[in-house]
Structures are given as structure tokens and as C-alpha cells.
Amino acid sequence: MATLLRKIANGITIAFIGIMLQFIGYKRPTIVGQIVEQSPSTIIGIKILFSIVPILFILLTIYFASKYSMTQERHQILISEIERLKTGGKNKRQKRKLKEYVKN
């Protein structure tokens, strides 16, 4: 499942970069190896796209990660629940602490 999600995320990222390159006026070479001169605004746009935009996404990730409090106890509860499910445990038999954690 993780591989599928990574492929989907990569596809979205590549599409986003392509759209943004079009938006900033990137001129694509018509022949392989051809050098195309880009306008100064396009060069600035490329610099922003590959520097400031990733920094914004990193800051956004840090923000959301800080909102998710993971303690040693919660980590242990999740690990034990994963092991229980791997060994054929049913969802109806969840421990009360796990249910409380999921609600929060």
C-alpha cells in the first residue's frame, strides 16, 4: 500500500511541477539538446519553485507533526495493536486504551 501511495504522490508532484513550469513561462526545447534562453522572470520562478515551495511544504509538515502528540505509551499501544491484528485479532476486541487514543 505504501508503494502505491508513493507512486500517486510522485505523480501528483510531477504534474504540479509541470503545471507550475507552464505557469511561470518555461520554454521547452523543441529538439533534444537544444538550449533555450529563459526570461529572467522564468529563472526567478524556477528558483522559487525549487527552493521556497519545498521549504513551505516542510514547514507545513512540521506544523501538522507537532499537532500529533506521540508518547512512548501511545507508541507501545499502537505497536501491540498492530501485532494483535497481524496474528488474526478482530477489530471488535480492541482494548479500551486504544479506543480512547483513537478518539483523541
C-alpha positions in Angstrom: 0.0 0.0 0.0 2.8 2.4 0.8 4.4 1.9 -2.6 1.1 2.7 -4.3 0.7 5.9 -2.2 4.3 6.9 -3.0 3.7 6.4 -6.7 0.5 8.5 -6.5 2.3 11.2 -4.6 5.1 11.2 -7.1 2.7 11.5 -10.0 0.9 14.4 -8.3 4.2 16.1 -7.6 5.4 15.8 -11.2 2.1 17.1 -12.5 2.3 20.0 -10.1 5.9 20.9 -11.2 4.8 20.7 -14.9 1.8 23.0 -14.3 3.9 25.4 -12.4 6.6 25.5 -15.1 4.0 26.3 -17.6 2.6 29.0 -15.3 5.9 30.7 -14.9 6.6 30.7 -18.7 9.2 28.0 -19.0 10.1 27.5 -22.7 10.7 23.8 -23.5 13.4 22.9 -26.1 11.9 21.5 -29.3 14.9 19.4 -30.1 16.8 17.2 -27.6 19.9 19.0 -26.5 18.7 22.4 -27.7 19.5 25.3 -25.4 16.6 27.6 -24.9 17.1 31.0 -23.3 14.7 31.6 -20.4 13.4 35.0 -19.4 14.6 36.5 -16.1 11.1 36.1 -14.6 11.1 32.4 -15.5 14.5 31.9 -13.9 13.3 33.5 -10.7 10.1 31.4 -10.9 12.2 28.2 -11.2 14.4 29.3 -8.2 11.2 29.9 -6.1 9.6 26.6 -7.3 12.7 24.6 -6.2 13.6 26.4 -3.0 10.8 28.4 -1.3 7.9 26.0 -2.2 9.7 22.9 -0.7 10.5 25.0 2.4 6.8 25.9 2.8 5.8 22.2 2.5 8.4 21.3 5.1 7.1 23.9 7.5 3.6 22.7 6.8 4.7 19.1 7.6 6.4 20.3 10.8 3.2 22.1 11.9 1.0 19.0 11.4 3.5 16.7 13.0 3.7 19.0 16.1 -0.1 18.7 16.4 0.1 14.9 16.7 1.5 14.0 20.1 3.1 10.6 20.2 4.2 9.5 23.6 6.1 6.3 24.5 2.9 4.8 25.9 0.8 5.6 22.8 3.6 4.2 20.6 3.5 0.9 22.6 -0.3 0.7 22.4 -0.1 1.1 18.6 2.7 -1.5 18.2 0.8 -4.0 20.4 -2.4 -3.4 18.4 -0.6 -3.9 15.1 0.9 -7.2 16.4 -2.6 -8.3 17.6 -4.1 -7.6 14.1 -1.2 -9.4 12.3 -1.9 -12.5 14.4 -5.6 -12.6 13.4 -7.1 -10.4 16.1 -10.5 -9.0 15.3 -11.4 -5.3 15.3 -14.2 -5.9 17.8 -11.7 -6.9 20.5 -9.8 -3.6 20.7 -8.5 -2.6 24.1 -10.2 0.3 25.9 -6.9 2.4 25.9 -6.7 2.1 22.1 -10.3 3.3 21.7 -9.6 6.3 23.9 -6.4 7.1 22.0 -8.2 6.9 18.6 -10.9 9.3 19.9 -8.3 11.9 20.9 
